[in-house]
Amino acid sequence: MDFSLKDIAELAAKPENIVIAIEVLGLVAFAASGAIAALKKDLDPIGCFIVGAVAGIGGGTVRDLILGRNVFWLHDKYLYSLNICFLTSLVFYIFGKRLARRENIVNWFDAVGLSLFAVQGYMIGIETSGSVEIAVLMGVLTGCGGGFLRDICLTRQPFIFRGEFYASAALAGLFVLWLTSMPILSGIVVFAIRACTIKWHWRFK
């Protein structure tokens, strides 16, 4: 079957396809953050895989349990979400040891994951509940949950407890999403705030 550019654009613009695209990119970003953080702690390959998977699927798992949805990665065809996390962790375990020495590298991958998953969580929350308040809560939970669980596994202080603009960055981006209904703009806002926090050490205190 032939598709025109218009057909492809319309297909890509469907909310369910946007959610899937965000999910895949977010899984890669968070799994990479987990794998690199594990490398910094000198974990073995199994530890690297586990931390990468926890970071990738953790926030979405908690979200789905709270909303009473089927846990997304348990119902993926071929378990693609879990496999993405494992493959990403494997790649970074093999090739990322030099990258792991760079300062703030975990923070940058985490910022990408946060910006993507906060938007995805909001979109799923609004579709499931119809409530903006619940959607915002699910967006923050989905965005922050994986990083929180990753840091707990590695006995690191979670970003959300460091006085940085983290959950607040997600809230700001989701406020933009509520006002504009523009997921891309929302994600950019979240990432921009986190980028400024990483680069210039923005804090509440």
MOJO-V421572 format. One record per helix or strand. SS is the DSSP state (alpha for helix, beta for strand). FROM is the first residue (numbers start at 1). TO is the last residue. If there is no record, write none. Layout:
ss->SS from->FROM to->TO
ss->SS from->FROM to->TO
This chain:
ss->alpha from->5 to->13
ss->alpha from->15 to->40
ss->alpha from->45 to->67
ss->alpha from->72 to->74
ss->alpha from->77 to->95
ss->alpha from->99 to->101
ss->alpha from->105 to->129
ss->alpha from->132 to->153
ss->alpha from->159 to->161
ss->beta from->164 to->164
ss->alpha from->167 to->180
ss->alpha from->183 to->200
ss->beta from->203 to->203
